[in-house]
Amino acid sequence: MTTPNTERALRLTVLVGESDGWHHRPVYTEIVHRAHKAGLSGASVFRGIEGFGASSVIHTQRLLSLSEDLPVAVVIVDAEERIRAFLPLVEELVADGGLVVLDSCEVVHYGNDQERNR
């Protein structure tokens, strides 16, 4: 077995509410589209089933206490300089609320370069 190729990267996680909007569009959707336009390597959106933020109100998916504002996390991993250059595009979207987290990470690449760059 060969050792996989690895490289240092930065993980950007943006935590917002599902109902947070930007010009009649969900904030998480706007972040994904801006990341795509900026040429970042990819973005994924994860919907939480329960959580609370600065308001201390617990939002949950449970049937007896339906919430329309569940937590949402947008996760993007790319080279540090590309993520840091993207931060101003995120800042205006979360200025009224949201949390931005940056983590150093290591990316493990499997497969050949052509598959990775699709």
Secondary structure as GFF3:
##gff-version 3
##sequence-region A 1 118
A	DSSP	beta_strand	5	17	.	.	.	ID=ss1
A	DSSP	alpha_helix	27	37	.	.	.	ID=ss2
A	DSSP	beta_strand	44	47	.	.	.	ID=ss3
A	DSSP	beta_strand	50	51	.	.	.	ID=ss4
A	DSSP	beta_strand	59	60	.	.	.	ID=ss5
A	DSSP	three_ten_helix	63	65	.	.	.	ID=ss6
A	DSSP	beta_strand	71	78	.	.	.	ID=ss7
A	DSSP	alpha_helix	80	94	.	.	.	ID=ss8
A	DSSP	beta_strand	99	109	.	.	.	ID=ss9
A	DSSP	alpha_helix	113	116	.	.	.	ID=ss10
###
